[in-house]
C-alpha cells in the first residue's frame, strides 16, 4: 500500500508512520515529492491490513497497490523518474541516444564509431565487452580488454558508457568501468543478478526478456528497486512472435503502456527489435513518437565485417541522417534530442 502524507505533515509524523509500518514487519520506502511525501509499505498487504495507519496524524490517505510490482508502480510515484548520469538526464524532456557497436572489437573501431556518433549528437556510447551468444563458437567479446577500451574511449571523446553484465562474477568489474550497467534480455529473470545490481548505485538498463510480459518485466525491475537502487531504465528490445521476417517483433505499444503503469523511464532498442538495418531508422522515429525517453542504436563503421550483429547496424552516415530526423520528430512531440 501507499500512504500519502498531508502536505503539512511534520518529520515526526512521517517517522511515526514509518515506525508503525516497520513494527508490523514491513519495509518502508519514502518518496519525497515537491509537495508531499509518499510512504510505500513493502510486504504482504493481506497480513498488514491498514494497521490503523490512516488514523495517524499527518496521514492524508492510504491507497492499496493492486499490481504485484509496488516500487515500480505509477501509484507509488506519480511523477516520472529522471535519472542523472554525469551531465546527462534520462527521463526528462531530452531524448537520449545510446549508440555504438554491438560488440567492442578493437580500439580503432571504437574510436571511429565514438567520434562519429558524438558528432551526430549521441551522448552515450553502447558497446558489449561480454557477449551472450546463442552459439558457443561465435565471438564472445573481449571481456576486460573490451571494458578498458570503452574507458579509454570515454576519456578521449567524453561519452558515457553503457555495457552489459552477464553474471554475478563479473559484476564488480563491469561496474568499475560502466556508467550504466545493462542487463540483457536473457538475464531479465536472473533474479540473483538483479538483486546484486540492486545493491549498486549505478543506473541499470533492464532489457525486456524475449518472451516476457510487461508485468514480468516490471517485476524484474522490482527486484532491483527492492534492493535500494532506484535508478532503473527499462528497455523494450523486441519480443518473439510468430513473425519470422524480422529478428523480433518490436512492441512499441509497450512504451505508452509501461509509462502509464510505471514511473520508470523507457528506452527502445530498434536494432535488436527488428534485426534489419533498413528498418531501424523508421522504428526509431516511431519509438520517439510513442513516448520513448531514449534509444539504443547499433552503429558500426563497416557492418559487413562486424563480428556481431552487422545486419542490424547502421553506418555512421545512416546514423547521422537518422539523428536529424529524430530531432524533427522529437520537436513535434514537444521534446528534443
N, C-alpha and C positions, 0 to 999 in steps of 0.2 A: 504494500500500500504506500501511498504518498501522503505526507502530512504537509499541508500548505500553511505556513505561519502567517499570522497577520502582519501587515506591513510595518506596524509599530511594535512588533514583538521584540522583547529585550533579549540580550545574550543569555541571561539567566533562564528565561522561559524556553529558549531554544535548547539550552543544555538540559533542562528538566525533561523535555520530550525525548532527547537522545538517551538519557539515563533510563527512562521508562521503557524505551524500545530494547535497549541492551539488557535490561534486567529480565526481560521476557525471553532472552536467548537469541535475539536477532541483531543484525548488524545495521547500524545507521549510516546512511550516505547523505551528506549535506551538499546541497547545490544552492549557492548564494547568487541570486539574480540581482538586477539593479534595484528592484522594488521589494522583492520578497525572498525569503529563504524557504526552500523546499527540502524536506527530510524524507528520504526513502527508507522504509523498513524492509530489509532484505531477509527473506526466510519464508517458511511455510505459513501463509496468511490464514489458513484454515485453523491453525493452532493459536495464532495470536489474537484473532478477533480484532476488536478495536481497542481492547485493553483500557477503555476509558480515556483514550488519548484525546478524543475530540473535546473532552471537558476540561482539558488542561489549559491554564492561562496562556494566551498568545496564539492558540491554535485557531486558524480560520476554518479549515475543513479537512476532512480525511477522504481521500479518493482511492478506491481499490484499483490496482492494476491487474486487469484480467489476462493480459498477454503473459506468456511464460518468461519473456525477456523483460526485466524490470529496469535495469540501469540504462539499457539501450533505448527504452521506450520514450516516445514523444510526451507521454504523460508525465514522466519523471522530469523532463526538461523541455519546456515549451519552445525556447529559442534554439535555433540551430547551433551546433558546436562549431567553433572556429579554432583550428589547430595552428599554432605558430611554430614554425621550424626555421631557426635563423631569422632572416628578414622576409620569409615567405609565409603567407597565411593560406590555409586550405579550409574552405567552407564559407568564405566571405564573398564579397562581390567579384573578386578576381578569380577567373578560371585558371587553374594551374596546369601546365602541360609538363608531363614527365616523359622525356624522350631519350632514346638511345638504343643500343643493340640489344638483342635478346640475350646474347652471351658476350662477356668480355673475352676477346680473342688475342689482342696484342695492344701495346702502348700506341702504336701508330693508328690502329683502327679506332681506339677510344678517343685519342686526341682529335682526330679528324672529325668524328661524329660530334664530340663536345663543342668544338669550335663552331660547327655549322648549326647545331640546334640552339646554341646560345644566341648566335646572331639572328636566328629566326624568332627568338622570344621565349624559349623554354627556360625555366629556372631550376629544373631538377633533372638530373641525369639518371636514367634507368640502365641497369646492366647486371646480368647474372654472373656471379663468380662460382656459384654452386647450381648446377642444372639438374632438375629431376627429369630424366628422360625415360620414355617407355622402354627403349632398348638399352641394355647394359653396355652395348657395343658403340653407342652413339657418344658424341663429345659430351663430357660430364662437367666441363667448366675448369677454370684454372685454380679454383679453390683460393687459398690465402694469397697467392700471387695475384689473382684477379682482384681481390679486395685492396691490395696495395696499389694496383694500377688505378683503381677507382679513386682512392685517396689522393694519389698524385694528380689525377685529372681534376679533382675538386680544387686542389691548391692552385693549379695553373689557370683554370677557367672560371672559378668562383661558382660552380654549380653544386647544389646539394645532391646527395646520393640516396637512391632507393635501391635496395638489393635484397635478394631472397635468402631466408634461412630455412634449412631443410630439416634440421633436427636439434635436439636439446644440446648435444655435444658441441656443436659449432656455434651455438647462440652467443656465448660471450665474445667470441672472435668477430662474428658478424656485427654485433652491437658496438664493438670497439671502432669499427670503420664506418658503419652506415649512419646516415641522418634519419632515414625512415627504414624500419625493418619490414620486409614483405613476407607475408605468409601466403604461400601459393595455394592454388586450387586443390591440389592433392592433400594438403595438410590442413584444410579448413576444419576438419574434425579430428585433428591430432590434439586431443584435449590436454595432454601433458605439455606439449609445446605451447599451446595457447596460455596455459597457466603460467608457464615460465616467462613468456614475453610480457605477460601482465604484470610481472614484478619489476620490469624495466620502466623507465620514464620516457623512453624514446617513442615517437609515434609508430604505430603499427598499421601497415596497409594490409587489410584482410580480404583476400580474393574469395569470391563465391565458389563453392565446390561445383564440380562438373554436373552433379545431379542433385544439388541441394535446393530445397525450397527456400523461399525468402525467410520463413520462420527459423529454419535450421541455420541459415546464415546469420541471422540476428542472435540466435542462441550461442553461436560460436563467438560472436563479438562479446556476448555477456560474460563468457569465461575470462576474457582479457580485462574487461571493465571491473569484474568482481575481485580481481587481484589488486586493483588500485590504479591501473594505467587507464586514464580516461581519454588518451589520445589515439582513438581508433578511427581509421579511414576505411570505409567499405569500398570494394572494387567489384563491379559487375564485369565479368570477362567471358560471358557466353556459357551456355549450358548445353547438354546433349539433348538432341531431339531426333525425330525420325528423318530429318533433312540431312542429306549427305553431300549436297553441292558445296556447302560451306563447312569449315572445320568444326564450328559450333554454331549455335543459334544465339545471337546477341539479344538478350532480353532487355530491351530499353524500357519496357513497361515497368521493370523493377525500379528504375530510378525515381519516378514520382511516387511510386508505392512506398518504397523504403523511406523516402524523405517525409512522407505522410506519417509513417509508423514510428520513425526514429529521428532523433536529433543529430545523428552522426553524419558527417559529410560523405558524399558518394562520388566516386570517380568511375570512369568507364575505360576499359581496355578493348578498343575495337580491333586491334591487331589479332589477339587471340580469339576474340569473339567471332571474327569472320574467317581469318586464316588465309585471306587472299588480298594482296596489297591494293588492288584496284578498287576494292570496296571499302577500304579503311577510311579514306577521306570522307565519303558521304555519311558513313556511320558515326564518324567523329563529330560531324556537323549536327547530325540528328541527336547525338548524346547531349550536346550543349543546349540544343533546343528543348530537350526533355528535362533539363534542370541539373545536369551533372555539374559537380564542383571542380572537376578536373579530368584529365585524360592521360592514359599511358599509351604511347605510340612508339612502335619499334622503328628505328632508323638505322640503316647500315650503308656505309659508303659504296659497297658493291654487293647487293643482296644475292646475286647469282653465286657468289663464293662464300656466303655466310656459313658458318659451322652449325648454325642452329636457326631454324625458322626464317630462312631467307624469303620464302614465298609470301610471308605476311609483312615484310619490312619495306618501308618507303626509302627511296633515295633521299639524300639531303635536299635536292631540288624539289622533289614532290612534297617533302615535309614543309619546306618554306612556303610553297603555294597554299598548302592546307592551312597553315597558320594565318595567312592573310584572310582566307575565307572564314576561319574560326572567329577572327576579330569582328567580322561583319555580322555573323550570327549572334555572337555574344552581345554586341551593341543592340541588336534587335530585341533581345530579351532582357535588356537593362543591366547587362553585366559587361565585363571587359576581360581581355586575355593579357 
